[in-house]
């Protein structure tokens, strides 16, 4: 092969952009194009990262080094299990904190039976109550108690159960926000969490109108209940609670019957504290003489003077032993205790999550990472590749049945999606299986109900079960219909670019939107329809126009082929991002090298500014058109006329 000519020598022909070429534009040879490595910066941010092993190979270690590595791995495993245990316990304490802060408000929400008869209002009430108490099991048990007390019929309870299914997905969304430090991890983690949200919302958008129009869930579960001779069974096995209760019960214990009592109209329950202070009590019943106006039928009465007396049983509760938790002897209101536990549990949750991610990153390297990724993310060979997703659904259902909480399971896999161990496509069926697993636990819990409430409890649990089954049939078997994955990926890209949008999404979807619909429902269904229908029509119109702008803009009027006719804040988040960035002034506070500059032009070390977003967009969308050639100076002419004297080359 001829030696490479040097730039600037006589043997190197002068490269002049203005010089005419006989053959016109010279196309590069295929053999030289194939030798050029692809730009590593143009990688897809959704690709799972390679966790490289930077340590010494096992074969290069001596005996002492191998022993130390084994002991270190064992210690990391113990620490990982310990942090995971504390992480699950902090989720339990977080649920208790939310119940202390908003539990009585949740009970009050359930009292208005006129509002509950509206299916849309029932849906948002289910969302709000589940967000407040952080447990779909608690909100479902309140609904069962109201149905058993004839305060609510089963048909009106179905939308509330749908709302509870949506509200339970808020926990793993909060967990995903703890990974906002790394942009790509946050992108994957938030998408892995919100794929659960999108599945629930899309299922409700289809199945709630179907249920209102036909009552399909109510009729199906009614036929199942009527066809079996139901008998009270045993309680569902408490597998995870047996492990976590010793720690969580030493922090706080709650009397959940207070929320149920408020919802069912018990006036005495309103004055009770949710904090369980006495664990051992004794009930004494004594006969006392009371004065009555008329002698009750069958009672023994006598007269003393001008009064009629009779005997009546009086019940008195004696407190014998205090509960062994921290707040049993502290006389603080429920709200104060709830806020204290809320702050502490979020702190512990965030700390444990960071440590778990660090440990997983240090453990999942080299061959271990390759094996785990192959086991979790690899499909079965053709033609059985379609079976893999359904096995993942069964795995998710089984794991959720073991831990008895869909929030715990989905919150545990969220950081794994963030660091790249589990792909978004695999996390989706695991999440669907988690939805089924939590309903099977509810079915077993309903089977343990007393005889007078057994039918209603089981029917509500079956409604929850078939709602998720129908949702899976809608949004999983056909690959084209796996819309939640595409929506979650789009939201992940958006939140990776504007990280504040994650908090906005959480605040909007789980608080502002349900509260707004609930407020309109209180004003009457006429107001709800009058305000809601135009907004829904506007949203549908915007979605249709967006789709047509992407695929067939020629069918749109010229003004609708882009949203540029609107003010920029109405079709772009860049002005909002600039306003928020300037409002909080993150660069000038935390990045010393950015202080002399504006935030949008700051250095790369300042990760809170928008400079990374522009760099990232250039990496994803930019195409490097210049081709680097080997042993062909004529091919290495740069496309920029100003840089025509620069010759690029690659080394083999």
SEVOTI-277803 format. One record per residue (C-alpha): residue in three letters; residue number from 1; y, x, z. Coordinates in steps of 0.05 Angstrom, whole numbers, always signed. Layout:
BEGIN
   residu   num        Y        X        Z
      ala   NUM        Y        X        Z
...
//
This chain:
BEGIN
   residu   num        Y        X        Z
      unk     1       +0       +0       +0
      unk     2      +70      +27      -17
      unk     3     +112      +50      +42
      unk     4     +165       +2      +67
      unk     5     +234      +19      +36
      unk     6     +289      +30      +86
      unk     7     +353       -9      +86
      unk     8     +413      +28      +59
      unk     9     +374      +80      +17
      unk    10     +377      +86      -57
      unk    11     +306      +60      -63
      unk    12     +327       -6      -33
      unk    13     +360      -52      -83
      unk    14     +426      -82      -63
      unk    15     +420     -154      -42
      unk    16     +478     -194      -66
      unk    17     +481     -269      -60
      unk    18     +529     -274     -117
      unk    19     +486     -233     -165
      unk    20     +454     -277     -218
      unk    21     +379     -283     -219
      unk    22     +340     -288     -283
      unk    23     +287     -333     -254
      unk    24     +334     -374     -211
      unk    25     +308     -386     -140
      unk    26     +249     -341     -124
      unk    27     +195     -378      -86
      unk    28     +157     -339      -33
      unk    29      +85     -321      -45
      unk    30      +34     -361       -5
      unk    31       -1     -298      +19
      unk    32      +63     -272      +52
      unk    33      +82     -339      +82
      unk    34      +15     -343     +117
      unk    35      +29     -276     +150
      unk    36      +91     -301     +186
      unk    37      +80     -326     +257
      unk    38     +108     -394     +274
      unk    39     +170     -397     +317
      unk    40     +145     -405     +389
      unk    41     +208     -442     +408
      unk    42     +190     -499     +362
      unk    43     +130     -520     +404
      unk    44     +119     -593     +421
      unk    45     +143     -604     +493
      unk    46      +86     -654     +502
      unk    47      +32     -602     +490
      unk    48       -6     -584     +553
      unk    49      +17     -516     +577
      unk    50      -31     -458     +581
      unk    51      -38     -435     +653
      unk    52      -48     -361     +640
      unk    53      -85     -317     +689
      unk    54      -41     -257     +704
      unk    55      -86     -227     +757
      unk    56     -140     -175     +753
      unk    57     -205     -197     +719
      unk    58     -265     -211     +763
      unk    59     -306     -157     +729
      unk    60     -252     -105     +745
      unk    61     -253     -120     +820
      unk    62     -292      -80     +870
      unk    63     -332     -113     +926
      unk    64     -274     -116     +973
      unk    65     -229     -146     +920
      unk    66     -281     -199     +903
      unk    67     -289     -219     +976
      unk    68     -214     -224     +984
      unk    69     -208     -267     +922
      unk    70     -263     -314     +945
      unk    71     -231     -321    +1014
      unk    72     -163     -332     +983
      unk    73     -190     -386     +937
      unk    74     -226     -420     +996
      unk    75     -162     -417    +1038
      unk    76     -121     -447     +981
      unk    77     -173     -503     +974
      unk    78     -167     -518    +1049
      unk    79      -91     -518    +1045
      unk    80      -94     -563     +983
      unk    81     -138     -614    +1019
      unk    82      -92     -610    +1080
      unk    83      -29     -622    +1040
      unk    84      -63     -678    +1002
      unk    85      -82     -710    +1068
      unk    86      -11     -706    +1094
      unk    87      +14     -731    +1027
      unk    88      -29     -794    +1032
      unk    89       -9     -804    +1105
      unk    90      +64     -798    +1086
      unk    91      +54     -853    +1033
      unk    92      +25     -897    +1089
      unk    93      +84     -882    +1135
      unk    94     +132     -895    +1076
      unk    95     +101     -964    +1068
      unk    96     +110     -978    +1142
      unk    97     +182     -955    +1138
      unk    98     +197    -1002    +1080
      unk    99     +165    -1059    +1119
      unk   100     +208    -1044    +1180
      unk   101     +271    -1042    +1137
      unk   102     +257    -1103    +1094
      unk   103     +195    -1137    +1121
      unk   104     +232    -1196    +1153
      unk   105     +275    -1203    +1091
      unk   106     +211    -1207    +1051
      unk   107     +186    -1262    +1096
      unk   108     +251    -1300    +1087
      unk   109     +246    -1294    +1011
      unk   110     +180    -1330    +1013
      unk   111     +207    -1389    +1052
      unk   112     +244    -1424     +996
      unk   113     +189    -1466     +964
      unk   114     +236    -1497     +913
      unk   115     +251    -1428     +884
      unk   116     +178    -1408     +886
      unk   117     +160    -1466     +841
      unk   118     +199    -1432     +785
      unk   119     +150    -1382     +753
      unk   120     +204    -1332     +733
      unk   121     +232    -1333     +804
      unk   122     +162    -1326     +832
      unk   123     +151    -1265     +788
      unk   124     +214    -1229     +812
      unk   125     +200    -1249     +884
      unk   126     +132    -1216     +878
      unk   127     +167    -1153     +851
      unk   128     +220    -1152     +906
      unk   129     +172    -1165     +964
      unk   130     +123    -1112     +940
      unk   131     +179    -1062     +932
      unk   132     +205    -1078    +1002
      unk   133     +137    -1072    +1036
      unk   134     +109    -1019     +989
      unk   135      +41    -1053     +987
      unk   136      +13    -1104     +939
      unk   137      -42    -1119     +990
      unk   138      +10    -1141    +1042
      unk   139      +48    -1185     +993
      unk   140      -18    -1215     +968
      unk   141      -40    -1229    +1040
      unk   142      +26    -1266    +1052
      unk   143      +14    -1308     +990
      unk   144      -57    -1323    +1014
      unk   145      -31    -1345    +1082
      unk   146      +21    -1391    +1050
      unk   147      -32    -1422    +1004
      unk   148      -79    -1432    +1063
      unk   149      -23    -1465    +1102
      unk   150       -9    -1513    +1044
      unk   151      +61    -1484    +1036
      unk   152      +45    -1461     +966
      unk   153       -6    -1482     +914
      unk   154      -49    -1432     +877
      unk   155      -17    -1446     +809
      unk   156      +52    -1427     +837
      unk   157      +23    -1365     +869
      unk   158       -2    -1335     +803
      unk   159      +68    -1310     +780
      unk   160      +78    -1279     +849
      unk   161      +13    -1240     +841
      unk   162      +37    -1215     +773
      unk   163     +102    -1192     +805
      unk   164      +63    -1156     +860
      unk   165      +25    -1119     +806
      unk   166      +91    -1094     +778
      unk   167     +121    -1076     +846
      unk   168      +63    -1032     +867
      unk   169      +79     -983     +811
      unk   170     +145     -962     +842
      unk   171     +111     -911     +889
      unk   172      +85     -864     +836
      unk   173     +152     -869     +799
      unk   174     +186     -844     +863
      unk   175     +134     -788     +867
      unk   176     +148     -767     +795
      unk   177     +222     -758     +811
      unk   178     +203     -702     +860
      unk   179     +185     -659     +799
      unk   180     +254     -660     +769
      unk   181     +263     -585     +779
      unk   182     +225     -565     +716
      unk   183     +246     -602     +654
      unk   184     +179     -606     +618
      unk   185     +140     -621     +682
      unk   186     +189     -677     +696
      unk   187     +181     -703     +625
      unk   188     +105     -708     +632
      unk   189     +104     -731     +704
      unk   190     +155     -787     +693
      unk   191     +119     -810     +631
      unk   192      +52     -809     +669
      unk   193      +83     -853     +723
      unk   194     +121     -902     +680
      unk   195      +62     -915     +633
      unk   196      +38     -958     +692
      unk   197     +105     -995     +694
      unk   198     +105    -1009     +619
      unk   199      +34    -1034     +620
      unk   200      +51    -1083     +677
      unk   201     +117    -1107     +646
      unk   202      +87    -1116     +576
      unk   203      +27    -1154     +605
      unk   204      +74    -1200     +643
      unk   205     +117    -1212     +581
      unk   206      +55    -1238     +545
      unk   207      +13    -1270     +599
      unk   208      +67    -1304     +641
      unk   209      +89    -1351     +584
      unk   210      +16    -1362     +567
      unk   211       +0    -1380     +639
      unk   212      +60    -1427     +644
      unk   213      +41    -1462     +579
      unk   214      -35    -1466     +588
      unk   215      -52    -1446     +660
      unk   216     -108    -1403     +633
      unk   217     -115    -1358     +694
      unk   218     -114    -1416     +743
      unk   219     -165    -1456     +703
      unk   220     -211    -1397     +692
      unk   221     -212    -1377     +765
      unk   222     -219    -1450     +787
      unk   223     -282    -1457     +744
      unk   224     -311    -1393     +775
      unk   225     -296    -1416     +846
      unk   226     -325    -1485     +835
      unk   227     -389    -1457     +804
      unk   228     -408    -1416     +865
      unk   229     -429    -1434     +935
      unk   230     -382    -1389     +973
      unk   231     -396    -1363    +1042
      unk   232     -356    -1318    +1087
      unk   233     -378    -1246    +1080
      unk   234     -362    -1179    +1112
      unk   235     -297    -1141    +1108
      unk   236     -286    -1090    +1053
      unk   237     -305    -1020    +1076
      unk   238     -246     -979    +1102
      unk   239     -263     -911    +1072
      unk   240     -196     -877    +1068
      unk   241     -164     -913    +1126
      unk   242     -217     -886    +1173
      unk   243     -191     -816    +1157
      unk   244     -116     -828    +1155
      unk   245     -109     -879    +1212
      unk   246     -115     -828    +1269
      unk   247      -52     -793    +1244
      unk   248      -12     -853    +1219
      unk   249      -28     -895    +1281
      unk   250       -1     -840    +1325
      unk   251      +66     -845    +1289
      unk   252      +76     -920    +1284
      unk   253      +35     -984    +1285
      unk   254      +59    -1050    +1256
      unk   255      +44    -1123    +1272
      unk   256      +39    -1150    +1201
      unk   257      +27    -1221    +1226
      unk   258     +102    -1225    +1240
      unk   259     +119    -1223    +1166
      unk   260      +66    -1275    +1152
      unk   261      +92    -1318    +1209
      unk   262     +163    -1316    +1181
      unk   263     +138    -1334    +1112
      unk   264      +98    -1393    +1138
      unk   265     +157    -1420    +1179
      unk   266     +139    -1397    +1250
      unk   267     +206    -1397    +1287
      unk   268     +179    -1353    +1343
      unk   269     +160    -1298    +1295
      unk   270     +233    -1287    +1275
      unk   271     +249    -1260    +1345
      unk   272     +189    -1214    +1348
      unk   273     +189    -1140    +1331
      unk   274     +147    -1113    +1275
      unk   275     +131    -1052    +1317
      unk   276      +66    -1063    +1355
      unk   277      +80    -1039    +1425
      unk   278      +20    -1067    +1464
      unk   279      -50    -1053    +1438
      unk   280      -88    -1085    +1495
      unk   281      -69    -1153    +1519
      unk   282     -102    -1209    +1559
      unk   283      -90    -1283    +1549
      unk   284      -93    -1327    +1612
      unk   285      -98    -1402    +1608
      unk   286      -82    -1442    +1670
      unk   287      -74    -1516    +1685
      unk   288       -4    -1534    +1709
      unk   289      +27    -1600    +1727
      unk   290      +80    -1624    +1679
      unk   291     +124    -1685    +1676
      unk   292     +115    -1733    +1618
      unk   293     +149    -1798    +1598
      unk   294      +85    -1832    +1575
      unk   295      +14    -1814    +1594
      unk   296      -22    -1783    +1533
      unk   297      -86    -1818    +1512
      unk   298     -147    -1790    +1548
      unk   299     -106    -1750    +1597
      unk   300     -108    -1756    +1673
      unk   301      -40    -1779    +1698
      unk   302      -11    -1797    +1765
      unk   303      +55    -1818    +1794
      unk   304      +96    -1782    +1845
      unk   305     +158    -1819    +1862
      unk   306     +190    -1840    +1797
      unk   307     +156    -1787    +1755
      unk   308      +92    -1787    +1715
      unk   309      +53    -1723    +1720
      unk   310       -6    -1696    +1681
      unk   311      -44    -1631    +1674
      unk   312      -31    -1585    +1615
      unk   313      -61    -1519    +1593
      unk   314      -10    -1463    +1594
      unk   315      -24    -1397    +1558
      unk   316       +6    -1332    +1582
      unk   317       -3    -1264    +1550
      unk   318       -9    -1205    +1597
      unk   319       +7    -1136    +1569
      unk   320      -44    -1086    +1595
      unk   321      -39    -1022    +1553
      unk   322      +15     -993    +1508
      unk   323       -2     -969    +1438
      unk   324       -8     -893    +1433
      unk   325      +45     -882    +1380
      unk   326     +113     -849    +1383
      unk   327     +156     -911    +1380
      unk   328     +117     -953    +1430
      unk   329     +162     -937    +1488
      unk   330     +227     -927    +1449
      unk   331     +273     -988    +1450
      unk   332     +303     -982    +1381
      unk   333     +313    -1039    +1332
      unk   334     +265    -1045    +1274
      unk   335     +318    -1025    +1224
      unk   336     +335     -960    +1260
      unk   337     +261     -940    +1266
      unk   338     +250     -959    +1193
      unk   339     +308     -915    +1169
      unk   340     +284     -856    +1212
      unk   341     +213     -862    +1184
      unk   342     +239     -872    +1114
      unk   343     +279     -807    +1115
      unk   344     +223     -767    +1148
      unk   345     +168     -794    +1104
      unk   346     +208     -780    +1040
      unk   347     +221     -709    +1065
      unk   348     +147     -697    +1081
      unk   349     +126     -730    +1016
      unk   350     +172     -686     +975
      unk   351     +152     -622    +1012
      unk   352      +78     -637    +1005
      unk   353      +85     -652     +932
      unk   354     +121     -587     +918
      unk   355      +69     -547     +956
      unk   356      +12     -584     +922
      unk   357      +41     -568     +853
      unk   358      +51     -495     +872
      unk   359      -21     -490     +898
      unk   360      -49     -524     +836
      unk   361      -10     -477     +791
      unk   362      -38     -417     +828
      unk   363     -109     -444     +829
      unk   364     -115     -473     +759
      unk   365     -113     -410     +718
      unk   366     -157     -375     +669
      unk   367     -227     -402     +660
      unk   368     -218     -454     +716
      unk   369     -161     -487     +678
      unk   370     -200     -486     +613
      unk   371     -260     -519     +645
      unk   372     -219     -573     +680
      unk   373     -179     -589     +618
      unk   374     -242     -594     +576
      unk   375     -277     -640     +627
      unk   376     -217     -686     +636
      unk   377     -183     -687     +568
      unk   378     -240     -676     +518
      unk   379     -271     -736     +483
      unk   380     -344     -747     +469
      unk   381     -369     -724     +400
      unk   382     -361     -771     +341
      unk   383     -381     -828     +335
      unk   384     -378     -839     +411
      unk   385     -307     -813     +422
      unk   386     -282     -884     +436
      unk   387     -327     -888     +497
      unk   388     -287     -834     +534
      unk   389     -228     -878     +550
      unk   390     -272     -933     +579
      unk   391     -308     -883     +623
      unk   392     -239     -860     +647
      unk   393     -224     -933     +664
      unk   394     -287     -936     +706
      unk   395     -270     -870     +740
      unk   396     -201     -896     +757
      unk   397     -229     -961     +784
      unk   398     -281     -924     +826
      unk   399     -232     -874     +855
      unk   400     -183     -930     +872
      unk   401     -239     -969     +906
      unk   402     -255     -907     +948
      unk   403     -183     -894     +970
      unk   404     -169     -970     +972
      unk   405      -99     -962     +943
      unk   406      -75     -959     +872
      unk   407      -10     -928     +896
      unk   408      -46     -870     +928
      unk   409      -90     -856     +867
      unk   410      -34     -861     +815
      unk   411      +13     -820     +860
      unk   412      -42     -766     +865
      unk   413      -52     -759     +790
      unk   414      +23     -760     +774
      unk   415      +35     -686     +793
      unk   416      -29     -668     +755
      unk   417       +2     -699     +693
      unk   418      +66     -661     +706
      unk   419      +35     -592     +710
      unk   420       -8     -606     +648
      unk   421      -78     -613     +677
      unk   422      -84     -686     +654
      unk   423      -55     -709     +588
      unk   424      -14     -773     +582
      unk   425      -68     -803     +537
      unk   426     -120     -792     +591
      unk   427      -75     -814     +649
      unk   428      -66     -882     +615
      unk   429     -139     -907     +621
      unk   430     -143     -877     +691
      unk   431      -83     -919     +710
      unk   432     -114     -981     +679
      unk   433     -177     -969     +719
      unk   434     -135     -962     +781
      unk   435     -107    -1032     +769
      unk   436     -177    -1059     +766
      unk   437     -200    -1020     +827
      unk   438     -146    -1048     +872
      unk   439     -165    -1119     +852
      unk   440     -239    -1108     +869
      unk   441     -218    -1086     +938
      unk   442     -176    -1150     +944
      unk   443     -236    -1191     +922
      unk   444     -280    -1160     +977
      unk   445     -224    -1172    +1027
      unk   446     -219    -1245    +1005
      unk   447     -295    -1253    +1013
      unk   448     -285    -1237    +1087
      unk   449     -235    -1294    +1097
      unk   450     -254    -1353    +1142
      unk   451     -285    -1414    +1111
      unk   452     -222    -1456    +1107
      unk   453     -183    -1404    +1068
      unk   454     -241    -1372    +1030
      unk   455     -233    -1411     +966
      unk   456     -158    -1401     +959
      unk   457     -161    -1327     +978
      unk   458     -216    -1312     +928
      unk   459     -182    -1352     +873
      unk   460     -117    -1312     +881
      unk   461     -156    -1246     +882
      unk   462     -192    -1267     +818
      unk   463     -126    -1286     +785
      unk   464     -102    -1215     +800
      unk   465     -167    -1186     +772
      unk   466     -167    -1226     +706
      unk   467      -93    -1213     +696
      unk   468     -108    -1138     +693
      unk   469     -170    -1149     +650
      unk   470     -129    -1189     +599
      unk   471      -75    -1136     +600
      unk   472     -126    -1082     +584
      unk   473     -155    -1124     +528
      unk   474      -84    -1130     +499
      unk   475      -60    -1059     +506
      unk   476     -119    -1012     +503
      unk   477     -178    -1025     +456
      unk   478     -137    -1020     +391
      unk   479     -103     -952     +387
      unk   480      -43     -982     +351
      unk   481      -32    -1029     +410
      unk   482      -26     -974     +462
      unk   483      +49     -987     +463
      unk   484      +58     -965     +537
      unk   485      +41     -893     +518
      unk   486      +95     -891     +464
      unk   487     +146     -924     +509
      unk   488     +130     -878     +567
      unk   489     +136     -817     +522
      unk   490     +204     -840     +497
      unk   491     +228     -852     +568
      unk   492     +201     -784     +588
      unk   493     +242     -751     +533
      unk   494     +303     -790     +555
      unk   495     +296     -772     +629
      unk   496     +282     -699     +613
      unk   497     +348     -696     +575
      unk   498     +388     -737     +625
      unk   499     +354     -730     +692
      unk   500     +400     -779     +726
      unk   501     +371     -833     +681
      unk   502     +306     -833     +723
      unk   503     +343     -857     +785
      unk   504     +381     -908     +742
      unk   505     +316     -934     +713
      unk   506     +285     -941     +782
      unk   507     +346     -976     +810
      unk   508     +352    -1022     +750
      unk   509     +280    -1044     +739
      unk   510     +258    -1052     +811
      unk   511     +322    -1075     +846
      unk   512     +380    -1098     +802
      unk   513     +340    -1137     +751
      unk   514     +296    -1174     +801
      unk   515     +355    -1189     +847
      unk   516     +396    -1215     +789
      unk   517     +341    -1262     +765
      unk   518     +329    -1284     +837
      unk   519     +403    -1300     +847
      unk   520     +405    -1340     +782
      unk   521     +342    -1377     +804
      unk   522     +377    -1398     +868
      unk   523     +432    -1429     +826
      unk   524     +381    -1472     +789
      unk   525     +338    -1466     +727
      unk   526     +395    -1491     +683
      unk   527     +437    -1430     +702
      unk   528     +377    -1383     +694
      unk   529     +363    -1409     +624
      unk   530     +437    -1410     +604
      unk   531     +447    -1337     +624
      unk   532     +378    -1309     +610
      unk   533     +364    -1337     +541
      unk   534     +426    -1305     +507
      unk   535     +410    -1238     +539
      unk   536     +338    -1241     +517
      unk   537     +359    -1260     +446
      unk   538     +409    -1202     +445
      unk   539     +355    -1153     +469
      unk   540     +305    -1177     +417
      unk   541     +359    -1171     +362
      unk   542     +375    -1100     +383
      unk   543     +301    -1081     +383
      unk   544     +291    -1110     +313
      unk   545     +352    -1075     +286
      unk   546     +330    -1009     +316
      unk   547     +262    -1015     +284
      unk   548     +292    -1032     +216
      unk   549     +342     -975     +222
      unk   550     +283     -927     +229
      unk   551     +236     -955     +176
      unk   552     +273     -998     +126
      unk   553     +349     -991     +132
      unk   554     +361    -1014      +60
      unk   555     +347    -1086      +82
      unk   556     +403    -1085     +133
      unk   557     +477    -1097     +121
      unk   558     +516    -1032     +115
      unk   559     +549    -1043     +182
      unk   560     +483    -1050     +219
      unk   561     +450     -987     +189
      unk   562     +477     -949     +249
      unk   563     +509     -967     +315
      unk   564     +571     -925     +301
      unk   565     +615     -987     +296
      unk   566     +605     -996     +372
      unk   567     +643     -955     +423
      unk   568     +605     -891     +436
      unk   569     +587     -907     +509
      unk   570     +549     -968     +484
      unk   571     +501     -930     +439
      unk   572     +499     -860     +469
      unk   573     +487     -831     +538
      unk   574     +526     -768     +525
      unk   575     +592     -797     +550
      unk   576     +558     -823     +613
      unk   577     +525     -756     +623
      unk   578     +591     -720     +616
      unk   579     +624     -767     +665
      unk   580     +569     -760     +717
      unk   581     +568     -685     +708
      unk   582     +643     -679     +717
      unk   583     +640     -728     +775
      unk   584     +589     -689     +815
      unk   585     +614     -621     +791
      unk   586     +546     -590     +797
      unk   587     +561     -527     +757
      unk   588     +621     -504     +796
      unk   589     +584     -514     +862
      unk   590     +516     -485     +848
      unk   591     +523     -438     +789
      unk   592     +574     -382     +800
      unk   593     +570     -356     +729
      unk   594     +591     -424     +702
      unk   595     +654     -432     +743
      unk   596     +701     -402     +691
      unk   597     +671     -446     +636
      unk   598     +663     -519     +623
      unk   599     +598     -551     +643
      unk   600     +575     -564     +572
      unk   601     +582     -490     +554
      unk   602     +554     -459     +617
      unk   603     +502     -404     +620
      unk   604     +427     -415     +618
      unk   605     +417     -403     +692
      unk   606     +452     -468     +708
      unk   607     +396     -518     +701
      unk   608     +435     -579     +725
      unk   609     +483     -580     +666
      unk   610     +475     -606     +597
      unk   611     +470     -538     +564
      unk   612     +394     -538     +567
      unk   613     +392     -605     +532
      unk   614     +428     -579     +471
      unk   615     +385     -516     +470
      unk   616     +322     -558     +477
      unk   617     +343     -604     +420
      unk   618     +354     -544     +376
      unk   619     +285     -519     +393
      unk   620     +251     -585     +379
      unk   621     +290     -608     +317
      unk   622     +315     -543     +288
      unk   623     +279     -515     +228
      unk   624     +286     -442     +213
      unk   625     +289     -441     +137
      unk   626     +292     -366     +129
      unk   627     +224     -336     +112
      unk   628     +206     -267     +137
      unk   629     +167     -226      +86
      unk   630     +128     -162      +91
      unk   631     +133     -107      +39
      unk   632     +179     -148       -5
      unk   633     +254     -135       +8
      unk   634     +273     -184      -46
      unk   635     +241     -240       -7
      unk   636     +277     -224      +58
      unk   637     +346     -244      +35
      unk   638     +378     -286      +89
      unk   639     +404     -354      +70
      unk   640     +471     -344     +103
      unk   641     +518     -310      +52
      unk   642     +556     -277     +109
      unk   643     +494     -240     +130
      unk   644     +469     -218      +61
      unk   645     +462     -145      +81
      unk   646     +410     -160     +135
      unk   647     +337     -150     +116
      unk   648     +284     -183     +160
      unk   649     +214     -158     +166
      unk   650     +153     -171     +209
      unk   651     +102     -123     +236
      unk   652      +29     -137     +227
//
